[in-house]
Amino acid sequence: MSLFDNSAWLAFGFSMALAPISIAVAISESYIIIAVLLGFIINKEKLHKHQIIGLIFAIISAIYLASSI
């Protein structure tokens, strides 16, 4: 786990050096949305009201970050 975590931080730092910062941050912040949607679609998990609200906020934030390019 720590190997993958450190690799992810190194990749994030590398992307900050090469890509425009708004693109790299918008892509990296959408991992929460991807994880929830995979659990919802593939595992047929049920979401509670607070989880749905959090997902909506995460989607809106990712769209806002991506559109600020």
PDB file of N, H, CA, C and O in Angstrom:
ATOM      1  N   MET A   1       0.823  -1.185   0.000  1.00  0.00           N
ATOM      2  CA  MET A   1       0.000   0.000   0.000  1.00  0.00           C
ATOM      3  C   MET A   1       0.870   1.253   0.000  1.00  0.00           C
ATOM      4  O   MET A   1       0.611   2.189  -0.756  1.00  0.00           O
ATOM      5  N   SER A   2       1.880   1.273   0.829  1.00  0.00           N
ATOM      6  H   SER A   2       2.091   0.513   1.443  1.00  0.00           H
ATOM      7  CA  SER A   2       2.717   2.479   0.881  1.00  0.00           C
ATOM      8  C   SER A   2       3.492   2.683  -0.419  1.00  0.00           C
ATOM      9  O   SER A   2       3.777   3.817  -0.805  1.00  0.00           O
ATOM     10  N   LEU A   3       3.830   1.586  -1.090  1.00  0.00           N
ATOM     11  H   LEU A   3       3.598   0.665  -0.776  1.00  0.00           H
ATOM     12  CA  LEU A   3       4.512   1.703  -2.388  1.00  0.00           C
ATOM     13  C   LEU A   3       3.609   2.402  -3.405  1.00  0.00           C
ATOM     14  O   LEU A   3       4.048   3.301  -4.122  1.00  0.00           O
ATOM     15  N   PHE A   4       2.340   1.980  -3.460  1.00  0.00           N
ATOM     16  H   PHE A   4       1.983   1.250  -2.877  1.00  0.00           H
ATOM     17  CA  PHE A   4       1.409   2.589  -4.405  1.00  0.00           C
ATOM     18  C   PHE A   4       1.089   4.035  -4.015  1.00  0.00           C
ATOM     19  O   PHE A   4       0.943   4.899  -4.880  1.00  0.00           O
ATOM     20  N   ASP A   5       0.983   4.289  -2.718  1.00  0.00           N
ATOM     21  H   ASP A   5       1.102   3.588  -2.016  1.00  0.00           H
ATOM     22  CA  ASP A   5       0.699   5.650  -2.261  1.00  0.00           C
ATOM     23  C   ASP A   5       1.851   6.592  -2.626  1.00  0.00           C
ATOM     24  O   ASP A   5       1.622   7.690  -3.133  1.00  0.00           O
ATOM     25  N   ASN A   6       3.064   6.166  -2.370  1.00  0.00           N
ATOM     26  H   ASN A   6       3.249   5.274  -1.958  1.00  0.00           H
ATOM     27  CA  ASN A   6       4.221   6.998  -2.718  1.00  0.00           C
ATOM     28  C   ASN A   6       4.355   7.158  -4.231  1.00  0.00           C
ATOM     29  O   ASN A   6       4.707   8.234  -4.715  1.00  0.00           O
ATOM     30  N   SER A   7       4.078   6.103  -4.967  1.00  0.00           N
ATOM     31  H   SER A   7       3.792   5.229  -4.574  1.00  0.00           H
ATOM     32  CA  SER A   7       4.115   6.200  -6.429  1.00  0.00           C
ATOM     33  C   SER A   7       3.078   7.190  -6.941  1.00  0.00           C
ATOM     34  O   SER A   7       3.336   7.950  -7.874  1.00  0.00           O
ATOM     35  N   ALA A   8       1.901   7.171  -6.319  1.00  0.00           N
ATOM     36  H   ALA A   8       1.692   6.554  -5.561  1.00  0.00           H
ATOM     37  CA  ALA A   8       0.850   8.107  -6.728  1.00  0.00           C
ATOM     38  C   ALA A   8       1.266   9.551  -6.466  1.00  0.00           C
ATOM     39  O   ALA A   8       1.023  10.422  -7.301  1.00  0.00           O
ATOM     40  N   TRP A   9       1.888   9.818  -5.318  1.00  0.00           N
ATOM     41  H   TRP A   9       2.086   9.111  -4.639  1.00  0.00           H
ATOM     42  CA  TRP A   9       2.336  11.174  -5.027  1.00  0.00           C
ATOM     43  C   TRP A   9       3.445  11.613  -5.966  1.00  0.00           C
ATOM     44  O   TRP A   9       3.493  12.773  -6.376  1.00  0.00           O
ATOM     45  N   LEU A  10       4.332  10.697  -6.307  1.00  0.00           N
ATOM     46  H   LEU A  10       4.293   9.755  -5.975  1.00  0.00           H
ATOM     47  CA  LEU A  10       5.384  11.032  -7.269  1.00  0.00           C
ATOM     48  C   LEU A  10       4.801  11.333  -8.645  1.00  0.00           C
ATOM     49  O   LEU A  10       5.228  12.274  -9.315  1.00  0.00           O
ATOM     50  N   ALA A  11       3.826  10.532  -9.060  1.00  0.00           N
ATOM     51  H   ALA A  11       3.479   9.768  -8.516  1.00  0.00           H
ATOM     52  CA  ALA A  11       3.172  10.779 -10.350  1.00  0.00           C
ATOM     53  C   ALA A  11       2.424  12.109 -10.332  1.00  0.00           C
ATOM     54  O   ALA A  11       2.413  12.834 -11.327  1.00  0.00           O
ATOM     55  N   PHE A  12       1.799  12.428  -9.198  1.00  0.00           N
ATOM     56  H   PHE A  12       1.808  11.840  -8.389  1.00  0.00           H
ATOM     57  CA  PHE A  12       1.091  13.701  -9.080  1.00  0.00           C
ATOM     58  C   PHE A  12       2.066  14.871  -9.198  1.00  0.00           C
ATOM     59  O   PHE A  12       1.799  15.837  -9.913  1.00  0.00           O
ATOM     60  N   GLY A  13       3.189  14.782  -8.501  1.00  0.00           N
ATOM     61  H   GLY A  13       3.406  13.998  -7.921  1.00  0.00           H
ATOM     62  CA  GLY A  13       4.204  15.837  -8.596  1.00  0.00           C
ATOM     63  C   GLY A  13       4.772  15.963  -9.996  1.00  0.00           C
ATOM     64  O   GLY A  13       5.012  17.071 -10.475  1.00  0.00           O
ATOM     65  N   PHE A  14       4.986  14.841 -10.651  1.00  0.00           N
ATOM     66  H   PHE A  14       4.791  13.941 -10.262  1.00  0.00           H
ATOM     67  CA  PHE A  14       5.482  14.846 -12.026  1.00  0.00           C
ATOM     68  C   PHE A  14       4.466  15.496 -12.962  1.00  0.00           C
ATOM     69  O   PHE A  14       4.838  16.254 -13.858  1.00  0.00           O
ATOM     70  N   SER A  15       3.182  15.198 -12.752  1.00  0.00           N
ATOM     71  H   SER A  15       2.880  14.582 -12.024  1.00  0.00           H
ATOM     72  CA  SER A  15       2.154  15.797 -13.619  1.00  0.00           C
ATOM     73  C   SER A  15       2.036  17.294 -13.391  1.00  0.00           C
ATOM     74  O   SER A  15       1.719  18.039 -14.319  1.00  0.00           O
ATOM     75  N   MET A  16       2.286  17.743 -12.167  1.00  0.00           N
ATOM     76  H   MET A  16       2.543  17.138 -11.413  1.00  0.00           H
ATOM     77  CA  MET A  16       2.245  19.180 -11.886  1.00  0.00           C
ATOM     78  C   MET A  16       3.368  19.916 -12.612  1.00  0.00           C
ATOM     79  O   MET A  16       3.225  21.086 -12.966  1.00  0.00           O
ATOM     80  N   ALA A  17       4.474  19.228 -12.828  1.00  0.00           N
ATOM     81  H   ALA A  17       4.590  18.278 -12.540  1.00  0.00           H
ATOM     82  CA  ALA A  17       5.606  19.865 -13.492  1.00  0.00           C
ATOM     83  C   ALA A  17       5.409  19.932 -15.008  1.00  0.00           C
ATOM     84  O   ALA A  17       5.942  20.828 -15.663  1.00  0.00           O
ATOM     85  N   LEU A  18       4.654  18.998 -15.562  1.00  0.00           N
ATOM     86  H   LEU A  18       4.221  18.270 -15.030  1.00  0.00           H
ATOM     87  CA  LEU A  18       4.528  18.918 -17.019  1.00  0.00           C
ATOM     88  C   LEU A  18       3.197  19.427 -17.575  1.00  0.00           C
ATOM     89  O   LEU A  18       3.172  20.027 -18.650  1.00  0.00           O
ATOM     90  N   ALA A  19       2.116  19.203 -16.876  1.00  0.00           N
ATOM     91  H   ALA A  19       2.136  18.716 -16.003  1.00  0.00           H
ATOM     92  CA  ALA A  19       0.790  19.582 -17.375  1.00  0.00           C
ATOM     93  C   ALA A  19       0.349  20.890 -16.714  1.00  0.00           C
ATOM     94  O   ALA A  19       0.831  21.242 -15.637  1.00  0.00           O
ATOM     95  N   PRO A  20      -0.567  21.600 -17.364  1.00  0.00           N
ATOM     96  CA  PRO A  20      -1.137  22.772 -16.687  1.00  0.00           C
ATOM     97  C   PRO A  20      -1.789  22.341 -15.373  1.00  0.00           C
ATOM     98  O   PRO A  20      -2.464  21.313 -15.317  1.00  0.00           O
ATOM     99  N   ILE A  21      -1.589  23.118 -14.338  1.00  0.00           N
ATOM    100  H   ILE A  21      -1.041  23.953 -14.384  1.00  0.00           H
ATOM    101  CA  ILE A  21      -2.004  22.701 -12.996  1.00  0.00           C
ATOM    102  C   ILE A  21      -3.509  22.453 -12.904  1.00  0.00           C
ATOM    103  O   ILE A  21      -3.926  21.552 -12.175  1.00  0.00           O
ATOM    104  N   SER A  22      -4.330  23.212 -13.611  1.00  0.00           N
ATOM    105  H   SER A  22      -3.991  23.943 -14.203  1.00  0.00           H
ATOM    106  CA  SER A  22      -5.775  23.022 -13.501  1.00  0.00           C
ATOM    107  C   SER A  22      -6.208  21.684 -14.093  1.00  0.00           C
ATOM    108  O   SER A  22      -7.147  21.069 -13.589  1.00  0.00           O
ATOM    109  N   ILE A  23      -5.555  21.228 -15.135  1.00  0.00           N
ATOM    110  H   ILE A  23      -4.792  21.728 -15.545  1.00  0.00           H
ATOM    111  CA  ILE A  23      -5.903  19.934 -15.730  1.00  0.00           C
ATOM    112  C   ILE A  23      -5.494  18.796 -14.793  1.00  0.00           C
ATOM    113  O   ILE A  23      -6.274  17.873 -14.557  1.00  0.00           O
ATOM    114  N   ALA A  24      -4.287  18.861 -14.267  1.00  0.00           N
ATOM    115  H   ALA A  24      -3.654  19.611 -14.459  1.00  0.00           H
ATOM    116  CA  ALA A  24      -3.796  17.790 -13.393  1.00  0.00           C
ATOM    117  C   ALA A  24      -4.625  17.681 -12.119  1.00  0.00           C
ATOM    118  O   ALA A  24      -4.930  16.574 -11.676  1.00  0.00           O
ATOM    119  N   VAL A  25      -4.991  18.805 -11.531  1.00  0.00           N
ATOM    120  H   VAL A  25      -4.743  19.705 -11.891  1.00  0.00           H
ATOM    121  CA  VAL A  25      -5.790  18.774 -10.304  1.00  0.00           C
ATOM    122  C   VAL A  25      -7.200  18.266 -10.587  1.00  0.00           C
ATOM    123  O   VAL A  25      -7.737  17.483  -9.804  1.00  0.00           O
ATOM    124  N   ALA A  26      -7.801  18.692 -11.678  1.00  0.00           N
ATOM    125  H   ALA A  26      -7.364  19.328 -12.314  1.00  0.00           H
ATOM    126  CA  ALA A  26      -9.159  18.236 -11.997  1.00  0.00           C
ATOM    127  C   ALA A  26      -9.202  16.736 -12.220  1.00  0.00           C
ATOM    128  O   ALA A  26     -10.140  16.073 -11.777  1.00  0.00           O
ATOM    129  N   ILE A  27      -8.215  16.194 -12.893  1.00  0.00           N
ATOM    130  H   ILE A  27      -7.452  16.732 -13.253  1.00  0.00           H
ATOM    131  CA  ILE A  27      -8.181  14.745 -13.133  1.00  0.00           C
ATOM    132  C   ILE A  27      -7.937  13.994 -11.827  1.00  0.00           C
ATOM    133  O   ILE A  27      -8.578  12.974 -11.575  1.00  0.00           O
ATOM    134  N   SER A  28      -7.026  14.483 -10.997  1.00  0.00           N
ATOM    135  H   SER A  28      -6.505  15.312 -11.202  1.00  0.00           H
ATOM    136  CA  SER A  28      -6.704  13.771  -9.764  1.00  0.00           C
ATOM    137  C   SER A  28      -7.836  13.836  -8.750  1.00  0.00           C
ATOM    138  O   SER A  28      -7.976  12.917  -7.943  1.00  0.00           O
ATOM    139  N   GLU A  29      -8.638  14.875  -8.761  1.00  0.00           N
ATOM    140  H   GLU A  29      -8.524  15.622  -9.416  1.00  0.00           H
ATOM    141  CA  GLU A  29      -9.736  14.991  -7.813  1.00  0.00           C
ATOM    142  C   GLU A  29     -10.938  14.126  -8.186  1.00  0.00           C
ATOM    143  O   GLU A  29     -11.820  13.917  -7.352  1.00  0.00           O
ATOM    144  N   SER A  30     -10.995  13.629  -9.396  1.00  0.00           N
ATOM    145  H   SER A  30     -10.280  13.798 -10.074  1.00  0.00           H
ATOM    146  CA  SER A  30     -12.164  12.851  -9.809  1.00  0.00           C
ATOM    147  C   SER A  30     -12.080  11.385  -9.400  1.00  0.00           C
ATOM    148  O   SER A  30     -12.978  10.611  -9.729  1.00  0.00           O
ATOM    149  N   TYR A  31     -11.022  10.981  -8.691  1.00  0.00           N
ATOM    150  H   TYR A  31     -10.292  11.610  -8.423  1.00  0.00           H
ATOM    151  CA  TYR A  31     -10.914   9.574  -8.303  1.00  0.00           C
ATOM    152  C   TYR A  31     -12.029   9.177  -7.336  1.00  0.00           C
ATOM    153  O   TYR A  31     -12.439   8.016  -7.335  1.00  0.00           O
ATOM    154  N   ILE A  32     -12.526  10.086  -6.527  1.00  0.00           N
ATOM    155  H   ILE A  32     -12.193  11.029  -6.528  1.00  0.00           H
ATOM    156  CA  ILE A  32     -13.627   9.799  -5.610  1.00  0.00           C
ATOM    157  C   ILE A  32     -14.877   9.464  -6.398  1.00  0.00           C
ATOM    158  O   ILE A  32     -15.589   8.516  -6.067  1.00  0.00           O
ATOM    159  N   ILE A  33     -15.144  10.229  -7.427  1.00  0.00           N
ATOM    160  H   ILE A  33     -14.565  10.999  -7.696  1.00  0.00           H
ATOM    161  CA  ILE A  33     -16.327   9.999  -8.250  1.00  0.00           C
ATOM    162  C   ILE A  33     -16.241   8.640  -8.934  1.00  0.00           C
ATOM    163  O   ILE A  33     -17.223   7.899  -8.982  1.00  0.00           O
ATOM    164  N   ILE A  34     -15.077   8.320  -9.457  1.00  0.00           N
ATOM    165  H   ILE A  34     -14.279   8.922  -9.418  1.00  0.00           H
ATOM    166  CA  ILE A  34     -14.892   7.040 -10.147  1.00  0.00           C
ATOM    167  C   ILE A  34     -15.096   5.879  -9.173  1.00  0.00           C
ATOM    168  O   ILE A  34     -15.754   4.898  -9.519  1.00  0.00           O
ATOM    169  N   ALA A  35     -14.546   5.974  -7.967  1.00  0.00           N
ATOM    170  H   ALA A  35     -14.011   6.771  -7.686  1.00  0.00           H
ATOM    171  CA  ALA A  35     -14.681   4.901  -6.978  1.00  0.00           C
ATOM    172  C   ALA A  35     -16.139   4.684  -6.583  1.00  0.00           C
ATOM    173  O   ALA A  35     -16.592   3.544  -6.481  1.00  0.00           O
ATOM    174  N   VAL A  36     -16.873   5.769  -6.361  1.00  0.00           N
ATOM    175  H   VAL A  36     -16.505   6.695  -6.443  1.00  0.00           H
ATOM    176  CA  VAL A  36     -18.279   5.646  -5.972  1.00  0.00           C
ATOM    177  C   VAL A  36     -19.110   5.067  -7.115  1.00  0.00           C
ATOM    178  O   VAL A  36     -19.950   4.195  -6.894  1.00  0.00           O
ATOM    179  N   LEU A  37     -18.878   5.545  -8.318  1.00  0.00           N
ATOM    180  H   LEU A  37     -18.196   6.253  -8.497  1.00  0.00           H
ATOM    181  CA  LEU A  37     -19.650   5.033  -9.450  1.00  0.00           C
ATOM    182  C   LEU A  37     -19.355   3.561  -9.724  1.00  0.00           C
ATOM    183  O   LEU A  37     -20.266   2.813 -10.080  1.00  0.00           O
ATOM    184  N   LEU A  38     -18.108   3.129  -9.567  1.00  0.00           N
ATOM    185  H   LEU A  38     -17.368   3.736  -9.278  1.00  0.00           H
ATOM    186  CA  LEU A  38     -17.791   1.712  -9.733  1.00  0.00           C
ATOM    187  C   LEU A  38     -18.488   0.864  -8.676  1.00  0.00           C
ATOM    188  O   LEU A  38     -19.029  -0.195  -8.993  1.00  0.00           O
ATOM    189  N   GLY A  39     -18.482   1.314  -7.435  1.00  0.00           N
ATOM    190  H   GLY A  39     -18.043   2.175  -7.177  1.00  0.00           H
ATOM    191  CA  GLY A  39     -19.179   0.582  -6.377  1.00  0.00           C
ATOM    192  C   GLY A  39     -20.676   0.544  -6.603  1.00  0.00           C
ATOM    193  O   GLY A  39     -21.320  -0.472  -6.343  1.00  0.00           O
ATOM    194  N   PHE A  40     -21.229   1.632  -7.079  1.00  0.00           N
ATOM    195  H   PHE A  40     -20.705   2.458  -7.290  1.00  0.00           H
ATOM    196  CA  PHE A  40     -22.662   1.722  -7.324  1.00  0.00           C
ATOM    197  C   PHE A  40     -23.088   0.860  -8.516  1.00  0.00           C
ATOM    198  O   PHE A  40     -24.095   0.155  -8.446  1.00  0.00           O
ATOM    199  N   ILE A  41     -22.328   0.915  -9.600  1.00  0.00           N
ATOM    200  H   ILE A  41     -21.510   1.487  -9.658  1.00  0.00           H
ATOM    201  CA  ILE A  41     -22.709   0.202 -10.822  1.00  0.00           C
ATOM    202  C   ILE A  41     -22.308  -1.271 -10.770  1.00  0.00           C
ATOM    203  O   ILE A  41     -23.129  -2.141 -11.061  1.00  0.00           O
ATOM    204  N   ILE A  42     -21.075  -1.559 -10.410  1.00  0.00           N
ATOM    205  H   ILE A  42     -20.408  -0.852 -10.174  1.00  0.00           H
ATOM    206  CA  ILE A  42     -20.578  -2.936 -10.468  1.00  0.00           C
ATOM    207  C   ILE A  42     -20.993  -3.747  -9.242  1.00  0.00           C
ATOM    208  O   ILE A  42     -21.469  -4.874  -9.383  1.00  0.00           O
ATOM    209  N   ASN A  43     -20.821  -3.194  -8.049  1.00  0.00           N
ATOM    210  H   ASN A  43     -20.435  -2.278  -7.934  1.00  0.00           H
ATOM    211  CA  ASN A  43     -21.131  -3.934  -6.818  1.00  0.00           C
ATOM    212  C   ASN A  43     -22.581  -3.795  -6.381  1.00  0.00           C
ATOM    213  O   ASN A  43     -23.002  -4.431  -5.414  1.00  0.00           O
ATOM    214  N   LYS A  44     -23.344  -2.971  -7.083  1.00  0.00           N
ATOM    215  H   LYS A  44     -23.002  -2.455  -7.868  1.00  0.00           H
ATOM    216  CA  LYS A  44     -24.757  -2.741  -6.744  1.00  0.00           C
ATOM    217  C   LYS A  44     -24.935  -2.255  -5.299  1.00  0.00           C
ATOM    218  O   LYS A  44     -25.878  -2.640  -4.609  1.00  0.00           O
ATOM    219  N   GLU A  45     -24.006  -1.404  -4.865  1.00  0.00           N
ATOM    220  H   GLU A  45     -23.239  -1.091  -5.426  1.00  0.00           H
ATOM    221  CA  GLU A  45     -24.087  -0.856  -3.519  1.00  0.00           C
ATOM    222  C   GLU A  45     -25.176   0.198  -3.451  1.00  0.00           C
ATOM    223  O   GLU A  45     -25.457   0.890  -4.429  1.00  0.00           O
ATOM    224  N   LYS A  46     -25.783   0.306  -2.283  1.00  0.00           N
ATOM    225  H   LYS A  46     -25.555  -0.257  -1.489  1.00  0.00           H
ATOM    226  CA  LYS A  46     -26.814   1.324  -2.071  1.00  0.00           C
ATOM    227  C   LYS A  46     -26.169   2.527  -1.394  1.00  0.00           C
ATOM    228  O   LYS A  46     -25.366   2.377  -0.473  1.00  0.00           O
ATOM    229  N   LEU A  47     -26.522   3.700  -1.853  1.00  0.00           N
ATOM    230  H   LEU A  47     -27.174   3.822  -2.601  1.00  0.00           H
ATOM    231  CA  LEU A  47     -25.971   4.933  -1.294  1.00  0.00           C
ATOM    232  C   LEU A  47     -26.968   5.555  -0.318  1.00  0.00           C
ATOM    233  O   LEU A  47     -28.174   5.571  -0.564  1.00  0.00           O
ATOM    234  N   HIS A  48     -26.434   6.070   0.798  1.00  0.00           N
ATOM    235  H   HIS A  48     -25.455   6.057   0.997  1.00  0.00           H
ATOM    236  CA  HIS A  48     -27.249   6.798   1.752  1.00  0.00           C
ATOM    237  C   HIS A  48     -27.391   8.241   1.274  1.00  0.00           C
ATOM    238  O   HIS A  48     -26.678   8.685   0.374  1.00  0.00           O
ATOM    239  N   LYS A  49     -28.324   8.962   1.890  1.00  0.00           N
ATOM    240  H   LYS A  49     -28.904   8.602   2.621  1.00  0.00           H
ATOM    241  CA  LYS A  49     -28.569  10.351   1.474  1.00  0.00           C
ATOM    242  C   LYS A  49     -27.314  11.213   1.565  1.00  0.00           C
ATOM    243  O   LYS A  49     -27.039  12.002   0.661  1.00  0.00           O
ATOM    244  N   HIS A  50     -26.551  11.070   2.647  1.00  0.00           N
ATOM    245  H   HIS A  50     -26.774  10.429   3.381  1.00  0.00           H
ATOM    246  CA  HIS A  50     -25.352  11.906   2.800  1.00  0.00           C
ATOM    247  C   HIS A  50     -24.285  11.529   1.767  1.00  0.00           C
ATOM    248  O   HIS A  50     -23.486  12.377   1.370  1.00  0.00           O
ATOM    249  N   GLN A  51     -24.267  10.283   1.335  1.00  0.00           N
ATOM    250  H   GLN A  51     -24.916   9.595   1.658  1.00  0.00           H
ATOM    251  CA  GLN A  51     -23.317   9.881   0.312  1.00  0.00           C
ATOM    252  C   GLN A  51     -23.709  10.448  -1.054  1.00  0.00           C
ATOM    253  O   GLN A  51     -22.849  10.846  -1.840  1.00  0.00           O
ATOM    254  N   ILE A  52     -24.996  10.480  -1.325  1.00  0.00           N
ATOM    255  H   ILE A  52     -25.695  10.156  -0.687  1.00  0.00           H
ATOM    256  CA  ILE A  52     -25.474  11.056  -2.587  1.00  0.00           C
ATOM    257  C   ILE A  52     -25.167  12.553  -2.633  1.00  0.00           C
ATOM    258  O   ILE A  52     -24.744  13.078  -3.663  1.00  0.00           O
ATOM    259  N   ILE A  53     -25.382  13.226  -1.516  1.00  0.00           N
ATOM    260  H   ILE A  53     -25.726  12.799  -0.679  1.00  0.00           H
ATOM    261  CA  ILE A  53     -25.077  14.660  -1.459  1.00  0.00           C
ATOM    262  C   ILE A  53     -23.580  14.895  -1.666  1.00  0.00           C
ATOM    263  O   ILE A  53     -23.190  15.810  -2.391  1.00  0.00           O
ATOM    264  N   GLY A  54     -22.739  14.071  -1.029  1.00  0.00           N
ATOM    265  H   GLY A  54     -23.055  13.328  -0.440  1.00  0.00           H
ATOM    266  CA  GLY A  54     -21.298  14.185  -1.210  1.00  0.00           C
ATOM    267  C   GLY A  54     -20.876  13.918  -2.645  1.00  0.00           C
ATOM    268  O   GLY A  54     -19.988  14.591  -3.171  1.00  0.00           O
ATOM    269  N   LEU A  55     -21.513  12.933  -3.283  1.00  0.00           N
ATOM    270  H   LEU A  55     -22.234  12.387  -2.856  1.00  0.00           H
ATOM    271  CA  LEU A  55     -21.207  12.626  -4.683  1.00  0.00           C
ATOM    272  C   LEU A  55     -21.582  13.794  -5.591  1.00  0.00           C
ATOM    273  O   LEU A  55     -20.845  14.133  -6.517  1.00  0.00           O
ATOM    274  N   ILE A  56     -22.718  14.397  -5.321  1.00  0.00           N
ATOM    275  H   ILE A  56     -23.316  14.122  -4.569  1.00  0.00           H
ATOM    276  CA  ILE A  56     -23.140  15.557  -6.120  1.00  0.00           C
ATOM    277  C   ILE A  56     -22.142  16.707  -5.957  1.00  0.00           C
ATOM    278  O   ILE A  56     -21.764  17.348  -6.938  1.00  0.00           O
ATOM    279  N   PHE A  57     -21.717  16.963  -4.722  1.00  0.00           N
ATOM    280  H   PHE A  57     -22.024  16.442  -3.925  1.00  0.00           H
ATOM    281  CA  PHE A  57     -20.716  18.014  -4.491  1.00  0.00           C
ATOM    282  C   PHE A  57     -19.398  17.690  -5.184  1.00  0.00           C
ATOM    283  O   PHE A  57     -18.753  18.582  -5.734  1.00  0.00           O
ATOM    284  N   ALA A  58     -18.994  16.427  -5.163  1.00  0.00           N
ATOM    285  H   ALA A  58     -19.518  15.702  -4.716  1.00  0.00           H
ATOM    286  CA  ALA A  58     -17.743  16.035  -5.813  1.00  0.00           C
ATOM    287  C   ALA A  58     -17.831  16.213  -7.323  1.00  0.00           C
ATOM    288  O   ALA A  58     -16.878  16.677  -7.949  1.00  0.00           O
ATOM    289  N   ILE A  59     -18.963  15.849  -7.911  1.00  0.00           N
ATOM    290  H   ILE A  59     -19.738  15.472  -7.403  1.00  0.00           H
ATOM    291  CA  ILE A  59     -19.142  16.008  -9.362  1.00  0.00           C
ATOM    292  C   ILE A  59     -19.131  17.484  -9.736  1.00  0.00           C
ATOM    293  O   ILE A  59     -18.471  17.882 -10.696  1.00  0.00           O
ATOM    294  N   ILE A  60     -19.863  18.295  -8.979  1.00  0.00           N
ATOM    295  H   ILE A  60     -20.400  17.972  -8.199  1.00  0.00           H
ATOM    296  CA  ILE A  60     -19.899  19.732  -9.258  1.00  0.00           C
ATOM    297  C   ILE A  60     -18.496  20.339  -9.131  1.00  0.00           C
ATOM    298  O   ILE A  60     -18.098  21.162  -9.955  1.00  0.00           O
ATOM    299  N   SER A  61     -17.750  19.930  -8.098  1.00  0.00           N
ATOM    300  H   SER A  61     -18.073  19.262  -7.428  1.00  0.00           H
ATOM    301  CA  SER A  61     -16.396  20.454  -7.906  1.00  0.00           C
ATOM    302  C   SER A  61     -15.463  20.043  -9.037  1.00  0.00           C
ATOM    303  O   SER A  61     -14.657  20.848  -9.505  1.00  0.00           O
ATOM    304  N   ALA A  62     -15.571  18.781  -9.481  1.00  0.00           N
ATOM    305  H   ALA A  62     -16.225  18.127  -9.101  1.00  0.00           H
ATOM    306  CA  ALA A  62     -14.714  18.320 -10.581  1.00  0.00           C
ATOM    307  C   ALA A  62     -15.039  19.068 -11.869  1.00  0.00           C
ATOM    308  O   ALA A  62     -14.136  19.430 -12.624  1.00  0.00           O
ATOM    309  N   ILE A  63     -16.318  19.299 -12.118  1.00  0.00           N
ATOM    310  H   ILE A  63     -17.051  19.005 -11.504  1.00  0.00           H
ATOM    311  CA  ILE A  63     -16.716  20.054 -13.315  1.00  0.00           C
ATOM    312  C   ILE A  63     -16.215  21.491 -13.223  1.00  0.00           C
ATOM    313  O   ILE A  63     -15.727  22.047 -14.206  1.00  0.00           O
ATOM    314  N   TYR A  64     -16.337  22.087 -12.042  1.00  0.00           N
ATOM    315  H   TYR A  64     -16.734  21.635 -11.243  1.00  0.00           H
ATOM    316  CA  TYR A  64     -15.870  23.455 -11.855  1.00  0.00           C
ATOM    317  C   TYR A  64     -14.354  23.551 -12.067  1.00  0.00           C
ATOM    318  O   TYR A  64     -13.870  24.465 -12.735  1.00  0.00           O
ATOM    319  N   LEU A  65     -13.616  22.604 -11.494  1.00  0.00           N
ATOM    320  H   LEU A  65     -14.009  21.862 -10.951  1.00  0.00           H
ATOM    321  CA  LEU A  65     -12.158  22.609 -11.664  1.00  0.00           C
ATOM    322  C   LEU A  65     -11.759  22.401 -13.124  1.00  0.00           C
ATOM    323  O   LEU A  65     -10.818  23.025 -13.614  1.00  0.00           O
ATOM    324  N   ALA A  66     -12.480  21.522 -13.810  1.00  0.00           N
ATOM    325  H   ALA A  66     -13.244  21.015 -13.412  1.00  0.00           H
ATOM    326  CA  ALA A  66     -12.150  21.248 -15.208  1.00  0.00           C
ATOM    327  C   ALA A  66     -12.514  22.431 -16.106  1.00  0.00           C
ATOM    328  O   ALA A  66     -11.850  22.672 -17.113  1.00  0.00           O
ATOM    329  N   SER A  67     -13.557  23.164 -15.748  1.00  0.00           N
ATOM    330  H   SER A  67     -14.097  22.969 -14.930  1.00  0.00           H
ATOM    331  CA  SER A  67     -13.986  24.274 -16.608  1.00  0.00           C
ATOM    332  C   SER A  67     -13.184  25.547 -16.361  1.00  0.00           C
ATOM    333  O   SER A  67     -13.304  26.506 -17.123  1.00  0.00           O
ATOM    334  N   SER A  68     -12.374  25.572 -15.316  1.00  0.00           N
ATOM    335  H   SER A  68     -12.277  24.793 -14.697  1.00  0.00           H
ATOM    336  CA  SER A  68     -11.598  26.775 -15.021  1.00  0.00           C
ATOM    337  C   SER A  68     -10.275  26.807 -15.778  1.00  0.00           C
ATOM    338  O   SER A  68      -9.382  27.578 -15.428  1.00  0.00           O
ATOM    339  N   ILE A  69     -10.142  25.991 -16.794  1.00  0.00           N
ATOM    340  H   ILE A  69     -10.867  25.364 -17.078  1.00  0.00           H
ATOM    341  CA  ILE A  69      -8.898  25.924 -17.570  1.00  0.00           C
ATOM    342  C   ILE A  69      -8.728  27.168 -18.403  1.00  0.00           C
ATOM    343  O   ILE A  69      -7.739  27.296 -19.125  1.00  0.00           O
TER     344      ILE A  69
END
